[in-house]
Each structure stands twice: as C-alpha cells, then as structure tokens.
Amino acid sequence: MTARIIDGKALSKQLREGFKTRVSQLVSQGVQPGLAVILVGD
C-alpha cells in the first residue's frame, strides 16, 4: 500500500455537504438531530 496525501479541506467540505443534506432530510421528516458522546474507560 502506498502513502497518499489527503486534502483535509476538500474532504471536510465533502463531509459537511453530506451531513447538511442528511440533516435537512431528517428535519423535513420531523426528526430533531443531535449529537451524543459516549465515554468508555477510566
């Protein structure tokens, strides 16, 4: 496997656009999106 340089800004933009689309779909269906964090360990 060869190393690849990843453009973080481009990847971030792509992920944000995907999240924006999905969140819009959820809101239109009456779902209130949220964020949860689960801490495991000491």
N, CA, C and O atoms as a Tinker XYZ file with bonds, in Angstrom:
   168  protein
     1  N      0.850000   -1.176000    0.000000    73     2
     2  CA     0.000000    0.000000    0.000000    64     1     3
     3  C      0.898000    1.241000    0.000000    63     2     4     5
     4  O      1.814000    1.362000    0.813000    81     3
     5  N      0.623000    2.132000   -0.903000    73     3     6
     6  CA     1.418000    3.355000   -0.974000    64     5     7
     7  C      0.748000    4.468000   -0.182000    63     6     8     9
     8  O     -0.469000    4.482000    0.007000    81     7
     9  N      1.572000    5.395000    0.271000    73     7    10
    10  CA     1.059000    6.532000    1.040000    64     9    11
    11  C      0.354000    7.509000    0.108000    63    10    12    13
    12  O      0.721000    7.662000   -1.057000    81    11
    13  N     -0.667000    8.168000    0.653000    73    11    14
    14  CA    -1.397000    9.178000   -0.105000    64    13    15
    15  C     -1.506000   10.436000    0.731000    63    14    16    17
    16  O     -1.688000   10.370000    1.946000    81    15
    17  N     -1.397000   11.563000    0.089000    73    15    18
    18  CA    -1.635000   12.827000    0.765000    64    17    19
    19  C     -3.112000   13.150000    0.603000    63    18    20    21
    20  O     -3.638000   13.162000   -0.510000    81    19
    21  N     -3.772000   13.411000    1.722000    73    19    22
    22  CA    -5.201000   13.700000    1.709000    64    21    23
    23  C     -5.398000   15.195000    1.900000    63    22    24    25
    24  O     -4.833000   15.792000    2.817000    81    23
    25  N     -6.198000   15.792000    1.036000    73    23    26
    26  CA    -6.533000   17.212000    1.162000    64    25    27
    27  C     -7.633000   17.340000    2.206000    63    26    28    29
    28  O     -8.804000   17.094000    1.915000    81    27
    29  N     -7.258000   17.721000    3.409000    73    27    30
    30  CA    -8.198000   17.799000    4.519000    64    29    31
    31  C     -9.326000   18.782000    4.294000    63    30    32    33
    32  O    -10.465000   18.521000    4.681000    81    31
    33  N     -9.021000   19.911000    3.671000    73    31    34
    34  CA   -10.058000   20.920000    3.431000    64    33    35
    35  C    -11.101000   20.403000    2.449000    63    34    36    37
    36  O    -12.299000   20.602000    2.654000    81    35
    37  N    -10.661000   19.749000    1.397000    73    35    38
    38  CA   -11.598000   19.206000    0.405000    64    37    39
    39  C    -12.439000   18.083000    1.021000    63    38    40    41
    40  O    -13.644000   18.001000    0.784000    81    39
    41  N    -11.803000   17.232000    1.802000    73    39    42
    42  CA   -12.524000   16.139000    2.452000    64    41    43
    43  C    -13.541000   16.689000    3.445000    63    42    44    45
    44  O    -14.672000   16.209000    3.516000    81    43
    45  N    -13.135000   17.693000    4.208000    73    43    46
    46  CA   -14.036000   18.328000    5.169000    64    45    47
    47  C    -15.248000   18.926000    4.469000    63    46    48    49
    48  O    -16.377000   18.783000    4.938000    81    47
    49  N    -15.013000   19.592000    3.352000    73    47    50
    50  CA   -16.111000   20.207000    2.595000    64    49    51
    51  C    -17.091000   19.141000    2.113000    63    50    52    53
    52  O    -18.306000   19.312000    2.201000    81    51
    53  N    -16.550000   18.051000    1.608000    73    51    54
    54  CA   -17.385000   16.954000    1.104000    64    53    55
    55  C    -18.216000   16.345000    2.234000    63    54    56    57
    56  O    -19.408000   16.090000    2.059000    81    55
    57  N    -17.596000   16.113000    3.387000    73    55    58
    58  CA   -18.322000   15.541000    4.522000    64    57    59
    59  C    -19.407000   16.483000    5.018000    63    58    60    61
    60  O    -20.518000   16.043000    5.311000    81    59
    61  N    -19.102000   17.770000    5.116000    73    59    62
    62  CA   -20.082000   18.748000    5.586000    64    61    63
    63  C    -21.287000   18.821000    4.652000    63    62    64    65
    64  O    -22.423000   18.925000    5.113000    81    63
    65  N    -21.045000   18.766000    3.347000    73    63    66
    66  CA   -22.149000   18.795000    2.387000    64    65    67
    67  C    -23.038000   17.564000    2.558000    63    66    68    69
    68  O    -24.263000   17.662000    2.489000    81    67
    69  N    -22.416000   16.410000    2.781000    73    67    70
    70  CA   -23.182000   15.183000    3.002000    64    69    71
    71  C    -24.007000   15.260000    4.274000    63    70    72    73
    72  O    -25.171000   14.860000    4.290000    81    71
    73  N    -23.403000   15.776000    5.346000    73    71    74
    74  CA   -24.128000   15.924000    6.611000    64    73    75
    75  C    -25.268000   16.917000    6.468000    63    74    76    77
    76  O    -26.357000   16.704000    7.000000    81    75
    77  N    -25.013000   18.002000    5.748000    73    75    78
    78  CA   -26.039000   19.033000    5.565000    64    77    79
    79  C    -27.263000   18.447000    4.859000    63    78    80    81
    80  O    -28.400000   18.719000    5.242000    81    79
    81  N    -27.017000   17.645000    3.828000    73    79    82
    82  CA   -28.102000   17.005000    3.086000    64    81    83
    83  C    -28.885000   16.054000    3.986000    63    82    84    85
    84  O    -30.116000   16.066000    3.997000    81    83
    85  N    -28.161000   15.236000    4.734000    73    83    86
    86  CA   -28.821000   14.250000    5.604000    64    85    87
    87  C    -29.608000   14.932000    6.723000    63    86    88    89
    88  O    -30.725000   14.518000    7.032000    81    87
    89  N    -29.039000   15.963000    7.327000    73    87    90
    90  CA   -29.731000   16.675000    8.401000    64    89    91
    91  C    -30.988000   17.342000    7.858000    63    90    92    93
    92  O    -32.024000   17.339000    8.524000    81    91
    93  N    -30.912000   17.908000    6.667000    73    91    94
    94  CA   -32.093000   18.525000    6.054000    64    93    95
    95  C    -33.197000   17.497000    5.849000    63    94    96    97
    96  O    -34.371000   17.789000    6.077000    81    95
    97  N    -32.827000   16.300000    5.421000    73    95    98
    98  CA   -33.805000   15.231000    5.236000    64    97    99
    99  C    -34.455000   14.857000    6.563000    63    98   100   101
   100  O    -35.671000   14.677000    6.633000    81    99
   101  N    -33.653000   14.739000    7.608000    73    99   102
   102  CA   -34.189000   14.383000    8.921000    64   101   103
   103  C    -35.135000   15.454000    9.440000    63   102   104   105
   104  O    -36.205000   15.135000    9.958000    81   103
   105  N    -34.755000   16.725000    9.307000    73   103   106
   106  CA   -35.590000   17.827000    9.782000    64   105   107
   107  C    -36.914000   17.846000    9.031000    63   106   108   109
   108  O    -37.961000   18.086000    9.632000    81   107
   109  N    -36.881000   17.594000    7.721000    73   107   110
   110  CA   -38.119000   17.594000    6.939000    64   109   111
   111  C    -39.048000   16.450000    7.347000    63   110   112   113
   112  O    -40.254000   16.513000    7.109000    81   111
   113  N    -38.485000   15.405000    7.961000    73   111   114
   114  CA   -39.284000   14.275000    8.440000    64   113   115
   115  C    -39.703000   14.460000    9.900000    63   114   116   117
   116  O    -40.330000   13.576000   10.485000    81   115
   117  N    -39.360000   15.601000   10.483000    73   115   118
   118  CA   -39.755000   15.887000   11.858000    64   117   119
   119  C    -38.814000   15.353000   12.920000    63   118   120   121
   120  O    -39.165000   15.324000   14.099000    81   119
   121  N    -37.631000   14.933000   12.523000    73   119   122
   122  CA   -36.651000   14.406000   13.471000    64   121   123
   123  C    -35.722000   15.541000   13.894000    63   122   124   125
   124  O    -35.215000   16.283000   13.053000    81   123
   125  N    -35.501000   15.671000   15.209000    73   123   126
   126  CA   -34.582000   16.687000   15.720000    64   125   127
   127  C    -33.202000   16.045000   15.849000    63   126   128   129
   128  O    -32.982000   15.265000   16.775000    81   127
   129  N    -32.268000   16.349000   14.948000    73   127   130
   130  CA   -30.945000   15.741000   15.033000    64   129   131
   131  C    -30.181000   16.266000   16.246000    63   130   132   133
   132  O    -30.395000   17.394000   16.690000    81   131
   133  N    -29.295000   15.437000   16.769000    73   131   134
   134  CA   -28.490000   15.827000   17.920000    64   133   135
   135  C    -27.136000   15.135000   17.864000    63   134   136   137
   136  O    -26.830000   14.397000   16.928000    81   135
   137  N    -26.348000   15.390000   18.873000    73   135   138
   138  CA   -25.014000   14.806000   18.951000    64   137   139
   139  C    -24.844000   14.194000   20.331000    63   138   140   141
   140  O    -25.158000   14.829000   21.338000    81   139
   141  N    -24.356000   12.977000   20.383000    73   139   142
   142  CA   -24.135000   12.299000   21.659000    64   141   143
   143  C    -22.691000   11.827000   21.730000    63   142   144   145
   144  O    -22.088000   11.475000   20.716000    81   143
   145  N    -22.150000   11.826000   22.935000    73   143   146
   146  CA   -20.786000   11.351000   23.159000    64   145   147
   147  C    -20.842000   10.273000   24.224000    63   146   148   149
   148  O    -21.463000   10.453000   25.272000    81   147
   149  N    -20.192000    9.154000   23.954000    73   147   150
   150  CA   -20.126000    8.062000   24.919000    64   149   151
   151  C    -18.666000    7.881000   25.305000    63   150   152   153
   152  O    -17.827000    7.572000   24.459000    81   151
   153  N    -18.367000    8.075000   26.582000    73   151   154
   154  CA   -17.005000    7.911000   27.078000    64   153   155
   155  C    -16.865000    6.511000   27.653000    63   154   156   157
   156  O    -17.681000    6.082000   28.468000    81   155
   157  N    -15.823000    5.800000   27.225000    73   155   158
   158  CA   -15.594000    4.437000   27.680000    64   157   159
   159  C    -14.218000    4.373000   28.325000    63   158   160   161
   160  O    -13.252000    4.916000   27.789000    81   159
   161  N    -14.131000    3.727000   29.446000    73   159   162
   162  CA   -12.839000    3.561000   30.108000    64   161   163
   163  C    -12.690000    4.475000   31.309000    63   162   164   165
   164  O    -13.642000    5.121000   31.748000    81   163
   165  N    -11.460000    4.513000   31.834000    73   163   166
   166  CA   -11.186000    5.317000   33.029000    64   165   167
   167  C    -10.970000    6.764000   32.704000    63   166   168
   168  O    -10.729000    7.570000   33.604000    81   167
